[in-house]
């Protein structure tokens, strides 16, 4: 029997910004277990990046997304899993529709909870892709 090759998947991830803080949650997943990560998930057929980001943000945090802008894209192969996987990850910068919204944790089996963290004092350990971006000097905040 012929073994099938893994297929790259597309993820959409959000830098949700509030002042000089970013929204992060501690993962409970096979990739990046116990690391701090941005909200996001898999792009579904026919979705725009913004639609996917808004859907995933609502599903994961209960928050309603306002304006979002494309920031960058990464091409990442995760070899630390027993079954390697490959993701093309679209990063968006987003603000909330209402800045007074408070993040919830509707998926406690996937995340320990969400909170705002100062960009200059991020919690550790960060999810590998986010950690690589931070170490490279990437800054999700608009230049003024």
N, CA, C and O atoms as a GROMACS GRO file, in nm:
protein
  576
    1UNK      N    1   0.083  -0.118   0.000
    1UNK     CA    2   0.000   0.000   0.000
    1UNK      C    3   0.088   0.125   0.000
    1UNK      O    4   0.185   0.133   0.076
    2UNK      N    5   0.056   0.220  -0.083
    2UNK     CA    6   0.135   0.342  -0.096
    2UNK      C    7   0.103   0.439   0.018
    2UNK      O    8  -0.013   0.463   0.050
    3UNK      N    9   0.210   0.493   0.079
    3UNK     CA   10   0.192   0.589   0.188
    3UNK      C   11   0.167   0.727   0.128
    3UNK      O   12   0.238   0.769   0.037
    4UNK      N   13   0.067   0.798   0.181
    4UNK     CA   14   0.037   0.932   0.129
    4UNK      C   15   0.127   1.036   0.196
    4UNK      O   16   0.158   1.027   0.314
    5UNK      N   17   0.167   1.134   0.117
    5UNK     CA   18   0.249   1.243   0.167
    5UNK      C   19   0.162   1.341   0.245
    5UNK      O   20   0.049   1.368   0.205
    6UNK      N   21   0.214   1.395   0.355
    6UNK     CA   22   0.139   1.499   0.426
    6UNK      C   23   0.121   1.621   0.335
    6UNK      O   24   0.206   1.650   0.250
    7UNK      N   25   0.011   1.690   0.353
    7UNK     CA   26  -0.021   1.807   0.272
    7UNK      C   27  -0.009   1.931   0.358
    7UNK      O   28  -0.057   1.931   0.472
    8UNK      N   29   0.053   2.038   0.308
    8UNK     CA   30   0.058   2.163   0.384
    8UNK      C   31  -0.082   2.215   0.412
    8UNK      O   32  -0.172   2.202   0.329
    9UNK      N   33  -0.100   2.274   0.529
    9UNK     CA   34  -0.228   2.335   0.568
    9UNK      C   35  -0.206   2.485   0.583
    9UNK      O   36  -0.093   2.531   0.597
   10UNK      N   37  -0.316   2.560   0.579
   10UNK     CA   38  -0.309   2.705   0.593
   10UNK      C   39  -0.372   2.745   0.726
   10UNK      O   40  -0.485   2.706   0.757
   11UNK      N   41  -0.298   2.822   0.804
   11UNK     CA   42  -0.348   2.876   0.929
   11UNK      C   43  -0.356   3.027   0.920
   11UNK      O   44  -0.278   3.090   0.849
   12UNK      N   45  -0.449   3.083   0.993
   12UNK     CA   46  -0.460   3.229   1.007
   12UNK      C   47  -0.447   3.260   1.155
   12UNK      O   48  -0.520   3.206   1.238
   13UNK      N   49  -0.353   3.348   1.188
   13UNK     CA   50  -0.323   3.381   1.326
   13UNK      C   51  -0.332   3.532   1.344
   13UNK      O   52  -0.296   3.609   1.255
   14UNK      N   53  -0.380   3.573   1.462
   14UNK     CA   54  -0.405   3.715   1.487
   14UNK      C   55  -0.317   3.773   1.597
   14UNK      O   56  -0.307   3.718   1.706
   15UNK      N   57  -0.253   3.885   1.565
   15UNK     CA   58  -0.194   3.971   1.666
   15UNK      C   59  -0.306   4.066   1.705
   15UNK      O   60  -0.326   4.169   1.640
   16UNK      N   61  -0.381   4.034   1.812
   16UNK     CA   62  -0.487   4.123   1.860
   16UNK      C   63  -0.421   4.221   1.955
   16UNK      O   64  -0.367   4.181   2.059
   17UNK      N   65  -0.425   4.349   1.919
   17UNK     CA   66  -0.354   4.451   1.994
   17UNK      C   67  -0.448   4.539   2.076
   17UNK      O   68  -0.559   4.570   2.034
   18UNK      N   69  -0.400   4.577   2.193
   18UNK     CA   70  -0.473   4.668   2.282
   18UNK      C   71  -0.368   4.752   2.352
   18UNK      O   72  -0.297   4.703   2.441
   19UNK      N   73  -0.357   4.879   2.313
   19UNK     CA   74  -0.248   4.962   2.365
   19UNK      C   75  -0.116   4.903   2.317
   19UNK      O   76  -0.096   4.885   2.197
   20UNK      N   77  -0.027   4.873   2.411
   20UNK     CA   78   0.101   4.810   2.379
   20UNK      C   79   0.103   4.662   2.419
   20UNK      O   80   0.209   4.603   2.439
   21UNK      N   81  -0.018   4.605   2.431
   21UNK     CA   82  -0.031   4.465   2.471
   21UNK      C   83  -0.086   4.381   2.358
   21UNK      O   84  -0.148   4.431   2.264
   22UNK      N   85  -0.061   4.251   2.370
   22UNK     CA   86  -0.107   4.154   2.271
   22UNK      C   87  -0.179   4.040   2.345
   22UNK      O   88  -0.141   4.004   2.457
   23UNK      N   89  -0.281   3.984   2.282
   23UNK     CA   90  -0.360   3.876   2.342
   23UNK      C   91  -0.290   3.742   2.319
   23UNK      O   92  -0.259   3.706   2.206
   24UNK      N   93  -0.265   3.669   2.429
   24UNK     CA   94  -0.200   3.537   2.422
   24UNK      C   95  -0.273   3.438   2.512
   24UNK      O   96  -0.331   3.475   2.614
   25UNK      N   97  -0.269   3.312   2.472
   25UNK     CA   98  -0.323   3.205   2.554
   25UNK      C   99  -0.222   3.092   2.562
   25UNK      O  100  -0.140   3.074   2.472
   26UNK      N  101  -0.229   3.015   2.672
   26UNK     CA  102  -0.137   2.901   2.688
   26UNK      C  103  -0.202   2.778   2.625
   26UNK      O  104  -0.310   2.735   2.665
   27UNK      N  105  -0.132   2.721   2.524
   27UNK     CA  106  -0.185   2.610   2.444
   27UNK      C  107  -0.196   2.480   2.522
   27UNK      O  108  -0.114   2.449   2.610
   28UNK      N  109  -0.299   2.405   2.487
   28UNK     CA  110  -0.316   2.267   2.533
   28UNK      C  111  -0.337   2.185   2.407
   28UNK      O  112  -0.449   2.142   2.378
   29UNK      N  113  -0.230   2.163   2.333
   29UNK     CA  114  -0.239   2.093   2.204
   29UNK      C  115  -0.110   2.018   2.181
   29UNK      O  116  -0.008   2.046   2.244
   30UNK      N  117  -0.115   1.922   2.089
   30UNK     CA  118   0.004   1.840   2.064
   30UNK      C  119   0.120   1.922   2.008
   30UNK      O  120   0.236   1.894   2.038
   31UNK      N  121   0.091   2.023   1.929
   31UNK     CA  122   0.197   2.112   1.881
   31UNK      C  123   0.204   2.229   1.977
   31UNK      O  124   0.106   2.302   1.992
   32UNK      N  125   0.317   2.248   2.041
   32UNK     CA  126   0.336   2.363   2.128
   32UNK      C  127   0.268   2.354   2.263
   32UNK      O  128   0.232   2.457   2.320
   33UNK      N  129   0.250   2.235   2.315
   33UNK     CA  130   0.188   2.216   2.446
   33UNK      C  131   0.250   2.309   2.550
   33UNK      O  132   0.373   2.315   2.562
   34UNK      N  133   0.167   2.381   2.626
   34UNK     CA  134   0.206   2.470   2.737
   34UNK      C  135   0.283   2.595   2.694
   34UNK      O  136   0.343   2.662   2.778
   35UNK      N  137   0.283   2.627   2.565
   35UNK     CA  138   0.347   2.752   2.521
   35UNK      C  139   0.240   2.859   2.502
   35UNK      O  140   0.123   2.830   2.483
   36UNK      N  141   0.284   2.985   2.508
   36UNK     CA  142   0.193   3.098   2.487
   36UNK      C  143   0.185   3.127   2.338
   36UNK      O  144   0.286   3.138   2.269
   37UNK      N  145   0.060   3.140   2.290
   37UNK     CA  146   0.039   3.157   2.147
   37UNK      C  147  -0.071   3.259   2.120
   37UNK      O  148  -0.150   3.293   2.208
   38UNK      N  149  -0.073   3.304   1.998
   38UNK     CA  150  -0.176   3.395   1.950
   38UNK      C  151  -0.301   3.316   1.912
   38UNK      O  152  -0.292   3.197   1.884
   39UNK      N  153  -0.419   3.380   1.913
   39UNK     CA  154  -0.538   3.310   1.866
   39UNK      C  155  -0.534   3.287   1.715
   39UNK      O  156  -0.476   3.367   1.641
   40UNK      N  157  -0.596   3.181   1.670
   40UNK     CA  158  -0.601   3.152   1.527
   40UNK      C  159  -0.634   3.007   1.502
   40UNK      O  160  -0.651   2.928   1.595
   41UNK      N  161  -0.641   2.972   1.374
   41UNK     CA  162  -0.673   2.835   1.339
   41UNK      C  163  -0.671   2.813   1.189
   41UNK      O  164  -0.615   2.892   1.114
   42UNK      N  165  -0.732   2.704   1.148
   42UNK     CA  166  -0.728   2.662   1.006
   42UNK      C  167  -0.822   2.743   0.919
   42UNK      O  168  -0.937   2.770   0.955
   43UNK      N  169  -0.772   2.779   0.803
   43UNK     CA  170  -0.852   2.844   0.700
   43UNK      C  171  -0.948   2.741   0.642
   43UNK      O  172  -0.906   2.632   0.602
   44UNK      N  173  -1.077   2.775   0.637
   44UNK     CA  174  -1.176   2.685   0.579
   44UNK      C  175  -1.202   2.723   0.434
   44UNK      O  176  -1.179   2.836   0.393
   45UNK      N  177  -1.250   2.627   0.358
   45UNK     CA  178  -1.274   2.647   0.215
   45UNK      C  179  -1.362   2.770   0.192
   45UNK      O  180  -1.469   2.784   0.253
   46UNK      N  181  -1.318   2.859   0.105
   46UNK     CA  182  -1.395   2.977   0.066
   46UNK      C  183  -1.382   3.097   0.157
   46UNK      O  184  -1.435   3.203   0.125
   47UNK      N  185  -1.312   3.084   0.270
   47UNK     CA  186  -1.299   3.196   0.363
   47UNK      C  187  -1.190   3.292   0.318
   47UNK      O  188  -1.089   3.251   0.261
   48UNK      N  189  -1.211   3.421   0.345
   48UNK     CA  190  -1.102   3.517   0.334
   48UNK      C  191  -1.018   3.504   0.461
   48UNK      O  192  -1.063   3.444   0.559
   49UNK      N  193  -0.899   3.560   0.460
   49UNK     CA  194  -0.815   3.557   0.580
   49UNK      C  195  -0.886   3.628   0.696
   49UNK      O  196  -0.882   3.580   0.810
   50UNK      N  197  -0.950   3.741   0.667
   50UNK     CA  198  -1.019   3.818   0.769
   50UNK      C  199  -1.138   3.742   0.826
   50UNK      O  200  -1.162   3.745   0.947
   51UNK      N  201  -1.213   3.673   0.740
   51UNK     CA  202  -1.326   3.593   0.787
   51UNK      C  203  -1.279   3.481   0.879
   51UNK      O  204  -1.339   3.456   0.983
   52UNK      N  205  -1.172   3.416   0.840
   52UNK     CA  206  -1.116   3.309   0.922
   52UNK      C  207  -1.069   3.364   1.056
   52UNK      O  208  -1.097   3.306   1.161
   53UNK      N  209  -0.998   3.476   1.053
   53UNK     CA  210  -0.950   3.536   1.178
   53UNK      C  211  -1.063   3.574   1.271
   53UNK      O  212  -1.056   3.548   1.391
   54UNK      N  213  -1.168   3.635   1.216
   54UNK     CA  214  -1.283   3.675   1.298
   54UNK      C  215  -1.353   3.553   1.358
   54UNK      O  216  -1.391   3.554   1.475
   55UNK      N  217  -1.369   3.448   1.277
   55UNK     CA  218  -1.434   3.324   1.324
   55UNK      C  219  -1.353   3.259   1.434
   55UNK      O  220  -1.406   3.223   1.539
   56UNK      N  221  -1.223   3.243   1.409
   56UNK     CA  222  -1.137   3.177   1.508
   56UNK      C  223  -1.129   3.258   1.637
   56UNK      O  224  -1.130   3.201   1.746
   57UNK      N  225  -1.120   3.391   1.626
   57UNK     CA  226  -1.114   3.475   1.746
   57UNK      C  227  -1.241   3.457   1.829
   57UNK      O  228  -1.234   3.444   1.951
   58UNK      N  229  -1.357   3.455   1.764
   58UNK     CA  230  -1.484   3.436   1.835
   58UNK      C  231  -1.490   3.297   1.898
   58UNK      O  232  -1.528   3.284   2.014
   59UNK      N  233  -1.452   3.193   1.822
   59UNK     CA  234  -1.457   3.056   1.874
   59UNK      C  235  -1.363   3.036   1.993
   59UNK      O  236  -1.398   2.967   2.089
   60UNK      N  237  -1.244   3.095   1.986
   60UNK     CA  238  -1.142   3.070   2.088
   60UNK      C  239  -1.150   3.162   2.209
   60UNK      O  240  -1.113   3.123   2.319
   61UNK      N  241  -1.199   3.286   2.188
   61UNK     CA  242  -1.194   3.386   2.296
   61UNK      C  243  -1.327   3.453   2.325
   61UNK      O  244  -1.340   3.522   2.426
   62UNK      N  245  -1.427   3.434   2.239
   62UNK     CA  246  -1.554   3.504   2.255
   62UNK      C  247  -1.547   3.650   2.218
   62UNK      O  248  -1.642   3.724   2.241
   63UNK      N  249  -1.436   3.694   2.159
   63UNK     CA  250  -1.418   3.835   2.124
   63UNK      C  251  -1.458   3.861   1.979
   63UNK      O  252  -1.439   3.776   1.892
   64UNK      N  253  -1.513   3.980   1.954
   64UNK     CA  254  -1.551   4.021   1.819
   64UNK      C  255  -1.441   4.108   1.760
   64UNK      O  256  -1.401   4.209   1.818
   65UNK      N  257  -1.393   4.066   1.644
   65UNK     CA  258  -1.284   4.137   1.577
   65UNK      C  259  -1.336   4.262   1.507
   65UNK      O  260  -1.444   4.262   1.448
   66UNK      N  261  -1.258   4.368   1.514
   66UNK     CA  262  -1.284   4.488   1.436
   66UNK      C  263  -1.198   4.484   1.311
   66UNK      O  264  -1.195   4.383   1.240
   67UNK      N  265  -1.127   4.592   1.284
   67UNK     CA  266  -1.042   4.602   1.166
   67UNK      C  267  -0.923   4.506   1.176
   67UNK      O  268  -0.867   4.485   1.283
   68UNK      N  269  -0.885   4.449   1.061
   68UNK     CA  270  -0.767   4.362   1.055
   68UNK      C  271  -0.687   4.394   0.931
   68UNK      O  272  -0.742   4.427   0.826
   69UNK      N  273  -0.554   4.384   0.944
   69UNK     CA  274  -0.462   4.409   0.833
   69UNK      C  275  -0.366   4.293   0.820
   69UNK      O  276  -0.324   4.234   0.920
   70UNK      N  277  -0.330   4.260   0.696
   70UNK     CA  278  -0.228   4.157   0.670
   70UNK      C  279  -0.093   4.208   0.719
   70UNK      O  280  -0.057   4.323   0.694
   71UNK      N  281  -0.019   4.122   0.790
   71UNK     CA  282   0.115   4.157   0.837
   71UNK      C  283   0.224   4.081   0.763
   71UNK      O  284   0.313   4.141   0.703
   72UNK      N  285   0.217   3.948   0.768
   72UNK     CA  286   0.323   3.867   0.709
   72UNK      C  287   0.274   3.724   0.694
   72UNK      O  288   0.163   3.690   0.735
   73UNK      N  289   0.358   3.641   0.634
   73UNK     CA  290   0.328   3.499   0.618
   73UNK      C  291   0.454   3.420   0.652
   73UNK      O  292   0.565   3.464   0.624
   74UNK      N  293   0.435   3.302   0.712
   74UNK     CA  294   0.548   3.214   0.739
   74UNK      C  295   0.521   3.078   0.675
   74UNK      O  296   0.406   3.043   0.647
   75UNK      N  297   0.626   3.003   0.653
   75UNK     CA  298   0.620   2.870   0.595
   75UNK      C  299   0.695   2.779   0.692
   75UNK      O  300   0.818   2.777   0.694
   76UNK      N  301   0.620   2.704   0.774
   76UNK     CA  302   0.681   2.633   0.887
   76UNK      C  303   0.652   2.484   0.881
   76UNK      O  304   0.538   2.441   0.865
   77UNK      N  305   0.758   2.404   0.896
   77UNK     CA  306   0.745   2.259   0.907
   77UNK      C  307   0.771   2.224   1.053
   77UNK      O  308   0.876   2.257   1.108
   78UNK      N  309   0.675   2.156   1.115
   78UNK     CA  310   0.687   2.114   1.254
   78UNK      C  311   0.731   1.968   1.256
   78UNK      O  312   0.657   1.879   1.215
   79UNK      N  313   0.853   1.945   1.302
   79UNK     CA  314   0.908   1.809   1.305
   79UNK      C  315   0.901   1.747   1.445
   79UNK      O  316   0.930   1.629   1.461
   80UNK      N  317   0.863   1.828   1.546
   80UNK     CA  318   0.865   1.776   1.683
   80UNK      C  319   0.750   1.682   1.714
   80UNK      O  320   0.751   1.616   1.818
   81UNK      N  321   0.651   1.673   1.627
   81UNK     CA  322   0.540   1.580   1.646
   81UNK      C  323   0.578   1.441   1.594
   81UNK      O  324   0.669   1.427   1.513
   82UNK      N  325   0.508   1.340   1.644
   82UNK     CA  326   0.532   1.205   1.593
   82UNK      C  327   0.496   1.197   1.445
   82UNK      O  328   0.554   1.119   1.370
   83UNK      N  329   0.400   1.280   1.404
   83UNK     CA  330   0.362   1.289   1.263
   83UNK      C  331   0.390   1.433   1.219
   83UNK      O  332   0.311   1.522   1.249
   84UNK      N  333   0.500   1.456   1.148
   84UNK     CA  334   0.536   1.593   1.108
   84UNK      C  335   0.423   1.661   1.030
   84UNK      O  336   0.345   1.596   0.961
   85UNK      N  337   0.416   1.793   1.042
   85UNK     CA  338   0.316   1.869   0.968
   85UNK      C  339   0.378   1.998   0.914
   85UNK      O  340   0.483   2.043   0.962
   86UNK      N  341   0.313   2.055   0.816
   86UNK     CA  342   0.364   2.172   0.743
   86UNK      C  343   0.252   2.274   0.736
   86UNK      O  344   0.141   2.244   0.691
   87UNK      N  345   0.280   2.396   0.782
   87UNK     CA  346   0.181   2.504   0.782
   87UNK      C  347   0.232   2.628   0.712
   87UNK      O  348   0.345   2.672   0.734
   88UNK      N  349   0.148   2.684   0.627
   88UNK     CA  350   0.164   2.820   0.578
   88UNK      C  351   0.076   2.903   0.670
   88UNK      O  352  -0.045   2.880   0.678
   89UNK      N  353   0.136   3.000   0.740
   89UNK     CA  354   0.062   3.074   0.842
   89UNK      C  355   0.052   3.221   0.801
   89UNK      O  356   0.153   3.289   0.781
   90UNK      N  357  -0.072   3.268   0.788
   90UNK     CA  358  -0.102   3.407   0.755
   90UNK      C  359  -0.118   3.482   0.887
   90UNK      O  360  -0.200   3.443   0.971
   91UNK      N  361  -0.043   3.588   0.906
   91UNK     CA  362  -0.054   3.669   1.028
   91UNK      C  363  -0.125   3.800   0.997
   91UNK      O  364  -0.088   3.873   0.906
   92UNK      N  365  -0.228   3.827   1.077
   92UNK     CA  366  -0.303   3.952   1.067
   92UNK      C  367  -0.284   4.031   1.196
   92UNK      O  368  -0.265   3.974   1.304
   93UNK      N  369  -0.290   4.163   1.182
   93UNK     CA  370  -0.295   4.252   1.299
   93UNK      C  371  -0.441   4.293   1.312
   93UNK      O  372  -0.503   4.334   1.214
   94UNK      N  373  -0.497   4.281   1.432
   94UNK     CA  374  -0.638   4.311   1.451
   94UNK      C  375  -0.662   4.392   1.578
   94UNK      O  376  -0.583   4.387   1.673
   95UNK      N  377  -0.771   4.464   1.576
   95UNK     CA  378  -0.821   4.532   1.696
   95UNK      C  379  -0.960   4.478   1.722
   95UNK      O  380  -1.023   4.420   1.633
   96UNK      N  381  -1.008   4.496   1.843
   96UNK     CA  382  -1.141   4.449   1.879
   96UNK      C  383  -1.248   4.545   1.830
   96UNK      O  384  -1.226   4.665   1.821
   97UNK      N  385  -1.365   4.489   1.798
   97UNK     CA  386  -1.479   4.573   1.760
   97UNK      C  387  -1.515   4.667   1.875
   97UNK      O  388  -1.551   4.783   1.853
   98UNK      N  389  -1.505   4.618   1.998
   98UNK     CA  390  -1.527   4.697   2.119
   98UNK      C  391  -1.408   4.673   2.212
   98UNK      O  392  -1.390   4.562   2.261
   99UNK      N  393  -1.327   4.777   2.236
   99UNK     CA  394  -1.204   4.757   2.316
   99UNK      C  395  -1.231   4.716   2.461
   99UNK      O  396  -1.139   4.677   2.532
  100UNK      N  397  -1.357   4.726   2.507
  100UNK     CA  398  -1.389   4.689   2.645
  100UNK      C  399  -1.428   4.542   2.660
  100UNK      O  400  -1.457   4.497   2.770
  101UNK      N  401  -1.428   4.467   2.549
  101UNK     CA  402  -1.458   4.324   2.558
  101UNK      C  403  -1.353   4.253   2.645
  101UNK      O  404  -1.237   4.293   2.649
  102UNK      N  405  -1.397   4.150   2.713
  102UNK     CA  406  -1.308   4.071   2.798
  102UNK      C  407  -1.298   3.931   2.741
  102UNK      O  408  -1.401   3.868   2.714
  103UNK      N  409  -1.176   3.879   2.721
  103UNK     CA  410  -1.163   3.745   2.664
  103UNK      C  411  -1.219   3.637   2.756
  103UNK      O  412  -1.201   3.642   2.878
  104UNK      N  413  -1.287   3.541   2.696
  104UNK     CA  414  -1.340   3.424   2.765
  104UNK      C  415  -1.254   3.304   2.724
  104UNK      O  416  -1.160   3.318   2.645
  105UNK      N  417  -1.284   3.187   2.778
  105UNK     CA  418  -1.213   3.066   2.739
  105UNK      C  419  -1.313   2.955   2.707
  105UNK      O  420  -1.328   2.860   2.784
  106UNK      N  421  -1.382   2.967   2.590
  106UNK     CA  422  -1.484   2.868   2.556
  106UNK      C  423  -1.429   2.731   2.515
  106UNK      O  424  -1.506   2.636   2.500
  107UNK      N  425  -1.297   2.720   2.497
  107UNK     CA  426  -1.236   2.591   2.460
  107UNK      C  427  -1.128   2.552   2.562
  107UNK      O  428  -1.009   2.547   2.528
  108UNK      N  429  -1.169   2.522   2.687
  108UNK     CA  430  -1.069   2.492   2.791
  108UNK      C  431  -0.986   2.367   2.763
  108UNK      O  432  -0.881   2.348   2.824
  109UNK      N  433  -1.032   2.280   2.672
  109UNK     CA  434  -0.955   2.163   2.635
  109UNK      C  435  -0.841   2.198   2.540
  109UNK      O  436  -0.750   2.118   2.520
  110UNK      N  437  -0.845   2.319   2.481
  110UNK     CA  438  -0.742   2.362   2.385
  110UNK      C  439  -0.654   2.474   2.439
  110UNK      O  440  -0.545   2.498   2.386
  111UNK      N  441  -0.701   2.544   2.545
  111UNK     CA  442  -0.628   2.661   2.596
  111UNK      C  443  -0.654   2.676   2.745
  111UNK      O  444  -0.766   2.652   2.792
  112UNK      N  445  -0.551   2.715   2.820
  112UNK     CA  446  -0.566   2.737   2.964
  112UNK      C  447  -0.630   2.872   2.996
  112UNK      O  448  -0.669   2.895   3.110
  113UNK      N  449  -0.643   2.960   2.896
  113UNK     CA  450  -0.703   3.092   2.919
  113UNK      C  451  -0.628   3.199   2.841
  113UNK      O  452  -0.515   3.179   2.798
  114UNK      N  453  -0.694   3.314   2.825
  114UNK     CA  454  -0.642   3.426   2.745
  114UNK      C  455  -0.620   3.546   2.833
  114UNK      O  456  -0.695   3.572   2.926
  115UNK      N  457  -0.514   3.621   2.801
  115UNK     CA  458  -0.488   3.745   2.875
  115UNK      C  459  -0.405   3.838   2.788
  115UNK      O  460  -0.350   3.798   2.685
  116UNK      N  461  -0.398   3.963   2.832
  116UNK     CA  462  -0.320   4.066   2.762
  116UNK      C  463  -0.181   4.072   2.822
  116UNK      O  464  -0.165   4.075   2.944
  117UNK      N  465  -0.079   4.074   2.735
  117UNK     CA  466   0.060   4.078   2.780
  117UNK      C  467   0.132   4.191   2.710
  117UNK      O  468   0.118   4.213   2.590
  118UNK      N  469   0.210   4.264   2.790
  118UNK     CA  470   0.289   4.375   2.736
  118UNK      C  471   0.391   4.321   2.636
  118UNK      O  472   0.462   4.225   2.667
  119UNK      N  473   0.399   4.382   2.518
  119UNK     CA  474   0.488   4.335   2.412
  119UNK      C  475   0.633   4.332   2.458
  119UNK      O  476   0.710   4.248   2.413
  120UNK      N  477   0.670   4.423   2.547
  120UNK     CA  478   0.809   4.429   2.594
  120UNK      C  479   0.836   4.334   2.712
  120UNK      O  480   0.947   4.330   2.764
  121UNK      N  481   0.734   4.259   2.753
  121UNK     CA  482   0.749   4.167   2.866
  121UNK      C  483   0.660   4.044   2.844
  121UNK      O  484   0.571   4.016   2.924
  122UNK      N  485   0.686   3.972   2.735
  122UNK     CA  486   0.603   3.857   2.698
  122UNK      C  487   0.630   3.738   2.789
  122UNK      O  488   0.743   3.718   2.834
  123UNK      N  489   0.526   3.658   2.817
  123UNK     CA  490   0.546   3.538   2.899
  123UNK      C  491   0.626   3.433   2.822
  123UNK      O  492   0.636   3.439   2.699
  124UNK      N  493   0.682   3.340   2.895
  124UNK     CA  494   0.761   3.233   2.835
  124UNK      C  495   0.707   3.098   2.880
  124UNK      O  496   0.649   3.089   2.988
  125UNK      N  497   0.724   2.995   2.803
  125UNK     CA  498   0.780   2.992   2.668
  125UNK      C  499   0.675   3.032   2.564
  125UNK      O  500   0.556   3.007   2.582
  126UNK      N  501   0.721   3.094   2.457
  126UNK     CA  502   0.634   3.129   2.346
  126UNK      C  503   0.625   3.014   2.247
  126UNK      O  504   0.719   2.935   2.234
  127UNK      N  505   0.512   3.005   2.177
  127UNK     CA  506   0.496   2.909   2.069
  127UNK      C  507   0.609   2.931   1.968
  127UNK      O  508   0.646   3.046   1.943
  128UNK      N  509   0.665   2.826   1.911
  128UNK     CA  510   0.788   2.835   1.831
  128UNK      C  511   0.783   2.940   1.721
  128UNK      O  512   0.879   3.016   1.703
  129UNK      N  513   0.674   2.947   1.646
  129UNK     CA  514   0.668   3.044   1.536
  129UNK      C  515   0.669   3.186   1.590
  129UNK      O  516   0.739   3.272   1.536
  130UNK      N  517   0.593   3.212   1.696
  130UNK     CA  518   0.592   3.345   1.758
  130UNK      C  519   0.728   3.377   1.818
  130UNK      O  520   0.776   3.489   1.805
  131UNK      N  521   0.790   3.280   1.883
  131UNK     CA  522   0.922   3.300   1.942
  131UNK      C  523   1.024   3.339   1.836
  131UNK      O  524   1.105   3.430   1.856
  132UNK      N  525   1.021   3.270   1.722
  132UNK     CA  526   1.114   3.303   1.612
  132UNK      C  527   1.090   3.444   1.561
  132UNK      O  528   1.186   3.515   1.530
  133UNK      N  529   0.964   3.486   1.552
  133UNK     CA  530   0.932   3.621   1.505
  133UNK      C  531   0.984   3.726   1.602
  133UNK      O  532   1.046   3.825   1.562
  134UNK      N  533   0.959   3.704   1.732
  134UNK     CA  534   1.004   3.799   1.834
  134UNK      C  535   1.156   3.809   1.834
  134UNK      O  536   1.210   3.919   1.839
  135UNK      N  537   1.225   3.696   1.827
  135UNK     CA  538   1.372   3.696   1.827
  135UNK      C  539   1.430   3.765   1.703
  135UNK      O  540   1.540   3.819   1.708
  136UNK      N  541   1.355   3.763   1.592
  136UNK     CA  542   1.403   3.829   1.470
  136UNK      C  543   1.382   3.980   1.473
  136UNK      O  544   1.427   4.051   1.383
  137UNK      N  545   1.313   4.030   1.578
  137UNK     CA  546   1.287   4.173   1.588
  137UNK      C  547   1.153   4.216   1.532
  137UNK      O  548   1.124   4.335   1.526
  138UNK      N  549   1.070   4.119   1.491
  138UNK     CA  550   0.938   4.152   1.436
  138UNK      C  551   0.857   4.230   1.539
  138UNK      O  552   0.860   4.200   1.658
  139UNK      N  553   0.784   4.331   1.492
  139UNK     CA  554   0.699   4.413   1.578
  139UNK      C  555   0.563   4.426   1.511
  139UNK      O  556   0.555   4.480   1.401
  140UNK      N  557   0.454   4.378   1.574
  140UNK     CA  558   0.323   4.383   1.512
  140UNK      C  559   0.253   4.519   1.523
  140UNK      O  560   0.147   4.538   1.464
  141UNK      N  561   0.311   4.610   1.597
  141UNK     CA  562   0.245   4.739   1.619
  141UNK      C  563   0.269   4.833   1.501
  141UNK      O  564   0.378   4.836   1.444
  142UNK      N  565   0.167   4.911   1.466
  142UNK     CA  566   0.184   5.005   1.356
  142UNK      C  567   0.290   5.108   1.390
  142UNK      O  568   0.298   5.156   1.503
  143UNK      N  569   0.371   5.142   1.293
  143UNK     CA  570   0.473   5.246   1.316
  143UNK      C  571   0.403   5.381   1.318
  143UNK      O  572   0.313   5.407   1.238
  144UNK      N  573   0.446   5.466   1.410
  144UNK     CA  574   0.382   5.599   1.422
  144UNK      C  575   0.470   5.709   1.372
  144UNK      O  576   0.431   5.826   1.376
   0.00000   0.00000   0.00000
